[in-house]
Amino acid sequence: MRAQLERDFERFKRGLPRDFAAYVRTAYRIDLTSRYAGETLPHPIGKGSGQLSLNAGQLEEDAAAGLAFVVLKTVIAQDEAGARAMAAWAIHETRMRVERRAASDGRLGWTVTWKGRGWDRTLDEYLALVRVGRDLTRAGALLVVPSVKYHLPRLDEPFRDAEYRHTTLRLAQAWGTPPLLVEKDFSPTLAGDALADDRAQILRWLRDVPGRIRAAAPLPVRVAVKLMNARFDDAFQVEMMQAAAGAGADALVCFNRLFDPERGVAYGGWDLSDRNLRVLEAMVPGTPGLRPGSDSLTPHASAGIPGLTGTGNICSGRMVLEYASRGCESVQLHTFFQLPLSEYPATHGSRTQRALHALVFAPDEGLIATMLALEARGQLERRDGELRFLDVRAHAHRPG
Ligand SMILES: Cc1cc2nc3c(=O)[nH]c(=O)nc-3n(C[C@H](O)[C@H](O)[C@H](O)COP(=O)(O)O)c2cc1C
């Protein structure tokens, strides 16, 4: 299999097989089936919300490349009259810099430096993009998920339900057939804002927001909560996960970028994955794990335990499996889809396609090589002759 992997890696530099997950299953007997917010995916690799999911062209290119899912850029919620409590997040900024960033221990990683925030065009323009995503989703080409930043009040203020209602209603109308999947973004710039100085205030948001989105939706909705890296300790990070799980979130995205208060920018790299993996580890063996939803505002709330989706410094298949072995059912990347072309071993194709080639087929650190290595070490067993990506996670939760 090793020799076959070397050969595939070489020949796929010019292009991946049309359905590479099916190919991996046949050729290696590895089943990459994954999940995002209860939806089954052919493999675990998706694109996180941001500047790489702003238009129809990007979605079509990602579908053609074979990505499993894409989360659209975050739109700022508004009421019927167009008022937006979180308008400060809708600023326009085009300049992005992809650069090296050293972690606190000196390891060099990649980060994207950018001062922008949310979607800076109209809600109608966003809904047009949602409809393109809906069509690709229905065609089975790519799961597309909208992302929203809804109003987050101070402790002594009420939620602006009119913004929740109007934005969710418009999304639901654009999407049509249930369920509507929505990611709620708690962003790093929010973590760096005075609004997020107060722990009780953050916990109230997490306890209330999933139920408010559900109550605002005219059809069944699944809510993925993208948690920020708050400026508090790891224990608080776990408390945030528990609060969102208790409120019936269907999925937790763990965790958005760190915030550098000196430069006033969000960043990634190894400090981000170290922190995220450390916090996720606190949820696995020897801990009670996440509690299912119980404190929700509405009876529709999911009674299950939310699925976890990893994000942060995922630049290899090995890192995908680091997140999986700490409970994640899928992953969403941004930075790795933005590197200079010279950083990818593939010679042809879009950045998404070249990134998938490295993530899946790299003979040293790719998904296939790392799963075979786990098998060789006795850390993953075949069932009915197959190694299964979702078993990596099950393994993580086994006592001992
Ligand atoms: C330029 C840029 C813009 C982003 N914009 C958003 C956004 O609007 N909403 C959101 O939820 N996450 C946003 N993110 C976060 C990414 O989706 C991702 O979770 C994060 O960057 C960590 O993954 P990475 O290390 O692979 O980049 C953005 C990231 C970058 C680099």
The ligand as an SDF file (V2000), in Angstrom:
LIG
                    3D

 31 33  0  0  0  0  0  0  0  0999 V2000
   -9.2270   36.1370    6.2320 C   0  0  0  0  0  0  0  0  0  0  0  0
  -10.1070   35.3150    7.1260 C   0  0  0  0  0  0  0  0  0  0  0  0
  -11.4580   35.6550    7.2540 C   0  0  0  0  0  0  0  0  0  0  0  0
  -12.2980   34.9010    8.0820 C   0  0  0  0  0  0  0  0  0  0  0  0
  -13.6170   35.2310    8.1900 N   0  0  0  0  0  0  0  0  0  0  0  0
  -14.4510   34.4770    8.9680 C   0  0  0  0  0  0  0  0  0  0  0  0
  -15.8330   34.7790    9.0540 C   0  0  0  0  0  0  0  0  0  0  0  0
  -16.3520   35.7070    8.4420 O   0  0  0  0  0  0  0  0  0  0  0  0
  -16.5960   33.9810    9.8500 N   0  0  0  0  0  0  0  0  0  0  0  0
  -16.0950   32.9130   10.5460 C   0  0  0  0  0  0  0  0  0  0  0  0
  -16.8390   32.2150   11.2310 O   0  0  0  0  0  0  0  0  0  0  0  0
  -14.7860   32.6040   10.4700 N   0  0  0  0  0  0  0  0  0  0  0  0
  -13.9460   33.3660    9.7130 C   0  0  0  0  0  0  0  0  0  0  0  0
  -12.6170   33.0300    9.6200 N   0  0  0  0  0  0  0  0  0  0  0  0
  -12.0960   31.8710   10.3900 C   0  0  0  0  0  0  0  0  0  0  0  0
  -11.8960   30.6430    9.5260 C   0  0  0  0  0  0  0  0  0  0  0  0
  -13.1140   30.1280    9.0290 O   0  0  0  0  0  0  0  0  0  0  0  0
  -11.1900   29.5080   10.3270 C   0  0  0  0  0  0  0  0  0  0  0  0
  -12.0700   28.9810   11.2930 O   0  0  0  0  0  0  0  0  0  0  0  0
   -9.9350   29.9710   11.0350 C   0  0  0  0  0  0  0  0  0  0  0  0
   -9.1500   30.8050   10.2010 O   0  0  0  0  0  0  0  0  0  0  0  0
   -9.0630   28.8040   11.5220 C   0  0  0  0  0  0  0  0  0  0  0  0
   -8.6970   27.9390   10.4760 O   0  0  0  0  0  0  0  0  0  0  0  0
   -7.2970   28.0740    9.6730 P   0  0  0  0  0  0  0  0  0  0  0  0
   -6.1890   28.0070   10.6930 O   0  0  0  0  0  0  0  0  0  0  0  0
   -7.3270   26.9120    8.7450 O   0  0  0  0  0  0  0  0  0  0  0  0
   -7.3140   29.3790    8.9400 O   0  0  0  0  0  0  0  0  0  0  0  0
  -11.7610   33.7830    8.8000 C   0  0  0  0  0  0  0  0  0  0  0  0
  -10.4080   33.4610    8.6540 C   0  0  0  0  0  0  0  0  0  0  0  0
   -9.5770   34.2010    7.8340 C   0  0  0  0  0  0  0  0  0  0  0  0
   -8.1430   33.8220    7.7230 C   0  0  0  0  0  0  0  0  0  0  0  0
  1  2  1  0
  2  3  1  0
  2 30  2  0
  3  4  2  0
  4  5  1  0
  4 28  1  0
  5  6  2  0
  6  7  1  0
  6 13  1  0
  7  8  2  0
  7  9  1  0
  9 10  1  0
 10 11  2  0
 10 12  1  0
 12 13  2  0
 13 14  1  0
 14 15  1  0
 14 28  1  0
 15 16  1  0
 16 17  1  0
 16 18  1  0
 18 19  1  0
 18 20  1  0
 20 21  1  0
 20 22  1  0
 22 23  1  0
 23 24  1  0
 24 25  2  0
 24 26  1  0
 24 27  1  0
 28 29  2  0
 29 30  1  0
 30 31  1  0
M  END
$$$$
